[in-house]
């Protein structure tokens, strides 16, 4: 790495630090704190989930048992349901989605 690229890399890192620290102080002055979002999907409809678990799932489970099958749960997103990409900012005491 030559001297010029080292200087550029150093400057870039300094600006990242300045932006990060300035962002924190601005959010703090607004009463916001860094928080991890809740993990439950806000689109979930608990009454429909309960109905599915009580009425439809038992039939699926019975058939799987009869056919010596295994039931796997997944979704179309292709990532873990408990995946946490990072923090967000929200008013203190109010967890973001």
Secondary structure, DSSP 8 states (H G I E B T S, - for coil): --HHHHHHHHHHHHHHHHHHHHHHHHHHHTTEEEEE--SS-TT--HHHHHHIIIIIHHHHHHHHHHTT-------TT-S-TT----EEEEETT----
